[in-house]
Amino acid sequence: MLVWDRRMARHRSAPDAGGDPQGIGKWMAETRAERLKAEGQLRVIDRKRETTEREIMELIPRLAETTDVLKEADPADRSDL
């Protein structure tokens, strides 16, 4: 259960415990707003961008250079990597 679901469950049970309905309504609106904001942020993070062919082709020479540097590096330095 998500944190917002737990909060909403507590908010819903609060009137039975004598809680102020207006205050509880405000809490529920705040909780809904927090959840919507977090879900929006996750949607942005979850969008995956595919690497283009051009980006891959530009990356290959750089990887080859890195391999050459590692081959020529002192073994003690390589072990630190």
C-alpha positions in Angstrom: 0.0 0.0 0.0 1.3 3.4 -1.0 1.9 6.1 1.6 -0.9 8.1 0.1 -3.3 5.2 0.4 -2.4 4.8 4.1 -2.9 8.6 4.7 -6.3 8.5 2.9 -7.4 5.6 5.0 -6.5 7.5 8.2 -8.2 10.6 6.9 -11.4 8.6 6.2 -11.4 7.1 9.7 -10.8 10.5 11.4 -14.4 11.7 11.5 -15.4 8.5 13.4 -12.8 9.5 16.0 -14.3 13.0 16.3 -12.1 14.8 13.8 -13.0 18.1 12.2 -14.6 17.4 8.9 -13.3 20.6 7.3 -9.8 19.9 8.5 -10.0 16.3 7.3 -11.2 17.5 3.9 -8.2 19.8 3.6 -5.8 17.0 4.5 -7.4 14.7 1.9 -7.1 17.4 -0.8 -3.4 18.0 0.2 -2.8 14.2 0.1 -4.4 13.9 -3.4 -2.3 16.9 -4.6 0.9 15.3 -3.3 0.1 12.0 -5.0 -0.7 13.6 -8.3 2.5 15.6 -8.2 4.6 12.5 -7.4 2.9 10.5 -10.2 3.6 13.3 -12.6 7.3 13.3 -11.6 7.4 9.5 -12.1 5.9 9.7 -15.6 8.7 12.1 -16.6 11.4 9.8 -15.1 9.8 6.7 -16.7 9.9 8.1 -20.2 12.8 6.3 -21.9 14.6 7.9 -24.8 16.1 5.5 -27.4 19.7 6.1 -28.3 19.9 7.1 -32.0 22.2 5.4 -34.5 24.2 8.6 -34.7 24.8 8.7 -31.0 25.9 5.0 -31.1 28.3 5.7 -33.9 29.8 8.7 -32.1 30.2 6.5 -29.0 32.2 3.7 -30.6 35.5 5.6 -31.2 35.4 6.9 -27.6 35.0 3.4 -26.3 37.9 2.2 -28.4 40.1 5.0 -27.0 39.1 4.0 -23.5 40.1 0.4 -24.2 43.5 1.5 -25.6 44.2 3.6 -22.5 43.2 0.7 -20.2 45.5 -1.7 -22.1 48.5 0.6 -21.7 47.8 1.6 -18.1 49.9 0.4 -15.2 48.3 -2.8 -13.8 48.1 -1.2 -10.3 46.2 1.7 -11.7 43.8 -0.6 -13.6 43.0 -2.5 -10.4 41.7 0.7 -8.9 39.0 0.9 -11.5 
